[in-house]
Each structure stands twice: as C-alpha cells, then as structure tokens.
C-alpha cells in the first residue's frame, strides 16, 4: 500500500482527495488557502483534517526514507536477505524499522563483540542450536580455550558464548516487539519520594504505582516534573519472570544440556540489555502520548481564546493592578488608540480610594468611556472592589470586566512593544494591551508567544518544538478564518496571513505608511517581496473597506471575481448592494433564475453555468448575503459585571454563572467572580460519560455552576455543572 492509499484509508476519504491535497501541499500552498479556496480540489476537507493529513504525510515520507536508508546500510554490509528486505519494506512504524536494523547497527565495543573477536561465535551457535542431550557444557567449551585470544578456561569460553547469545536475544526484532507489548499491557509506573519526610506538591505520588496502559496523561506529566525537580524517583515495575518466560518460549527448544545455561543467559539478556531499553521506551511512549494530548488541549484552548468575540465601538479604561507601584491606567478610544494614561493607588500601601475615584471620574467625564477593564493578576481583587463601589456610588451606566492578563508583561517588555510604543513605559504598554484584549482579542494576543497565554497544562514541560508548531498553526488558522483589515492590521497580525511572513508583513505596513491606505487588493503586488505566488495565498484573507473594489471587503478571492460578477449580473444584484451590507434575498433570486425542486439544485445549475465549483459558489453566495461576516460572532459574549463577590460570600450549593478560563484533562477552571477560579472536575460536568472535558466545554464558554465545596485555607472552590 503506497502513501496515498494509506492516507485515504486512515482518513476515510477518496484516493483522489488525497492525491490532489498532496499535490497542493507539494506546490507550496498553505493550509488556510487550500481549506478555503480549493474545496473542489480536496473535496471540502477542513483545515483540521488538512493539518493532520500534512503531518501524517510527513511521517510516512520520513518512514519510507528511513526504510531506504536502512536497506542500503545493511546491503553495504553484505547481509541483506530478501526476507529481511521484505520485513523492512512492510514495516508501518519507524520503531519496527529500527528494531529490524538493530542487529546490523554499528555498536560500540560490547561484551558480545569482544567475545566474537576472541573466536567464540561458533561456540555460541552450538549452545543456541541445543542439539546435545548428553555430555557437559564444559567439555564443548574446552575446545575453544585459546590463551592467545585471552580465553583461558572453559568457563570463560562459555561466558563469552552466553554474552553473544544475550545480545542475539536483545537484538531479535520480534522478541523486542513482544516484550514491549507485554510491558505496556502488564507494567506499572512506580513512584516514591526522594525524601519521604519532605512535604511537596507530589505527596500523592509517594509510594504509588499505576498501570502504564491506564495512566492519565496529566499524571504522566506531573510525575515527569516531580522527577525532574528531584522530588520523585520513578521506575517501570513488572514481574521479570513473566518476561523471561516469554523469551524462554522463543529461545529454548526442549530439554538439552544447554537449558540451564540458556535460562541464565535469558535472565542476563533481559536485566542487562532489554529491561533498561524497554523502560526508556515505556517512559518515552507515555511522555510522547501525554505531550501530544497536552499540545492538542493547549491548541484547542488557544483557539477558543483567540476566537472570543471582540467588543467593538467601546471606549475603554484599562487598569493593570498593582500594590506598591500603583495601578497603571490606559484610556483607549473605540479603535484602541491611546488617549491618556496615568497611575492610581487604590490598594496598599497608599489605599488612596478618594484619589482613585477623582481620577476615574475625570476620565469618564472627559472621554465618555463605556467599559472598565481590570487585569486578573496581583491586586486585582482589591482594585475590583474599589471600581465596583465607585460605579455603584456614582450610578454610572458603565460595566466592568476582568481580563486574563497572562502574557501581558511578556509583551509589554518585548522588542515588538518597544518598536510599537517607544515613548511609553512597560507598565503603560501592559495596561493598553489589557484594554485591547477586550476590543479585539485576536489582534492583541497574536503579539504574544501563545505559550504565555496561560490556557494549557504543563506547557513548559512538554516538547517545545511540537508545541510551537501546533500553536503557530492554530493562530494562523484563526487569523485567516477571521481575515484582517489591510489598512489597520499590525505586522504581528499580518504575519499570520497565508503566504505572508514577518518580513513581508513589515513591508506591507511600510508601503501603507508611505503611500497611504490601500485602495484595492491589487496594490499588494506593489509591496516589496510580495509576488504573484504570495498574492494568490494571501489576497482572499485581506479586507479593504471603502476601497475602489467592493468585493475587496469580502472573503471572495480575486480569482473568483469574474464568476462573482457574472452571477450578480444574472440575478440582478450590484456591488453597491454588497457595499451596503449584503444582498439578503439572494437565495430567492437564484431560485428564480435557475428553477429546480430544491434550492441546492438551483445553486448546482448556476455553478455549472458559471463554470465554477458548487462549493466555491456556495461560499460566494454566503459572502454576498453578509460580506466579511466575523465567525467570532458565534462565540459566547463577554460577561460584564456591575457588582463584586468575595471568597467569604461563597456558600455551598450557591448557583452562579461563570466563564471557562482553562480546560485541562481532569476538568475546567471557571471564573465565578472571585479572585480564585473554581474547578469543575470531569466527573461533575455531565450525567453521561465523557472522555474529555472538551466534549462539554471550551475556553470562553459561559456556564452555570453550583458550588460543591469551599476550602478557605487553600482557597480552593469545587464546582459542579450537574443540576
């Protein structure tokens, strides 16, 4: 089965879909472009499926490349047989290829290689053949005594032969596979404390063990961290007799004078050569599985956070809370432009509540602000109390909300922030970032390394390259799904558009600053280093409002303008309709122009008439109805507040509405209006069985919860969604 057939089988799609998708990828097309503008070619595969297929394609190609290399290396040694070549060629995973290559791999000097140098391989073959039923091992080994080769006694000769057989057993690909599977099925991860007297966050793992096959991913990562911090000792535990019996069934062929010797050799092979390797493999298998899952969870959470709907057209007071140095305040207009900034001191040690109120009052009256945003970090709770009391006291029609400030300090001190706002100090930049996170979360959060957004689990303990790739893909997909305003987007935002890197993004902004607003998409071709190939990838995701071409404000790709204009002419709608906000009765007009039993058949007829794909036409029609529709509109709205709760206000069985802040393997953390997020354990999410919390909730969801438990000492809140 070749790669295309294998992908078609694994993804349960047609062979032609895979062939065309692979061609598009190999031509250098980006996944967002393929998913959005090549639906006919791929058969409508989603960006998620395309990403997975691209990753799997790379793995299978690496596998084929490694097979060819291994076959070549063994052939160069003159040891390649036809059966071995066939085994390598039919291997489906890299691990199997490496197992088959292991006996031929150049090793450092081993006990077995030294024994072979001393001429003991023939003796090992005699032992392994097990054909003698009578006599003694010593008599046979005596024939191989040779002081010149440093084999001085029959015992030394026998030991050398045993070392050769032990390595043969360890190098046997089929035995290795069987031992690996047995260990995974029957083994345990056993943990104990490095210092049993020391109290640590890993107390629950002191003297514990858990089945390898059933160990949850978050516990794998926790144990790994405990071991890395030298708080835990971790080992793979399994009944060694089970493994040696498994090996013996393959090695020992009936009773012979070599049986006891081979039993000892098997025990040595397992303890010295196989067990350490298998233990490393088991730990790697668990870690890779856990990391892959953690990356998926982090990516999904990041996607939901990036796709939180923007709060448009609102003037913002953004407050970055603090104690000694005060709370930094940034005032933003509806577009996110900084209008003013200052510092207030509502918290310890100054507790200047009166001064804070005067400052807020002046800002509100001068700038007519609509919303107050407060960061959720240090001093957030105390600042929130002052703001809530102030709003209640003055009866302002203003609400406030808490914004997750994870990563804001990283951004504000970054080179990017310095380039954007060289005249502002770090703390003012941080406050601005908080306000803009409400106005347009996607545009602001793309400036921050996704690892610092704070919606994952053990993100600093997992494979950083894998995490970076996954998160970059998520950001790219989100930005392209939403599209960007070509005349306002920052370089950070533009750099995630298909076909655009940071260098081209900066060139776009430089062109905009030199020549003024872009009037149409074609002008992109005047930007330095943005050629026809990049234009094809990026053009459909760039939006221009009030330009010379109304279609430039939509997600219709320039390559489809001709078909779009022909369609509009046939059904009597104009570009002015698009400019005014869309043609609402377009379905009816198509149905009238192309009568059929069902609306879908009308679209099919029109697509055939226009000479374009039905899926492409369907997308064009949707865009004509509601040009540049923001997909973030489907997400739950931001929760605003006008009061405040304290931890002490909470009571068991109290019912509350909250926002999901993070989803992990074992549950979800929900903001219920106090400083500490409450935890809804996976067991408290639904009355039906669920395999993962993401089956029920996502970051940004608004959920109803009830308080199950309160721990004032540890400041922990247990919640349930089961009513």
Secondary structure, DSSP 8 states (H G I E B T S, - for coil): --HHHHHHHHHT--HHHHHHHHHHHHTT--HHHHHHH-HHHHTS--HHHHHHHHHHHHHHHHHHHHHHHHHHHHHHTT---HHHHHHHHH--SHHHHHHHHGGGS-----HHHHHHHTT-HHHHHHHHHT---SS-HHHHHHTT-BGGGTB-SHHHHHHHHHHHHHHHHHH-HHHHHHHHHHHHHH-EEEEEESSTTS--TTGGGTTEEEEGGG--HHHHHHHHHHHHTTSEEEEEE--HHHHHHHHHHHH--S--TTHHHHHHHHHHIIIIIIHHHHHHHHHHHHHHHHHHHHHHHHHHHHHHHHTS---TT--EEEEE--STT-EEEEEE-TTS-EEEEEEE--STTT--HHHHHHHHHHHHHHH---EEEEESSTTHHHHHHHHHHHHHHHT-S-EEEEE--TTHHHHHTSHHHHHH-TTS-HHHHHHHHHHHHHH-HHHHHTTS-GGGS--SSSTTTS-HHHHHHHHHHHHHHHHHHH-EETTT--HHHHTTSTT--HHHHHHHHHHHHHH-S--SGGGGGGSTT--HHHHHHHGGGEE-TT-S-GGGGSS--GGGHHHHHHHHHHHT--HHHHHTT--TTHHHHHHHHS--SSHHHHHHHHHHHHTS-HHHHHHHHHHHHSTT--GGGGS-----BSS---GGG--TT-EEEEEEEEEETTEEEEE-SSSS-EEEEGGGS-SS--SSGGGT--TT-EEEEEEEEEETTTTEEEEE---
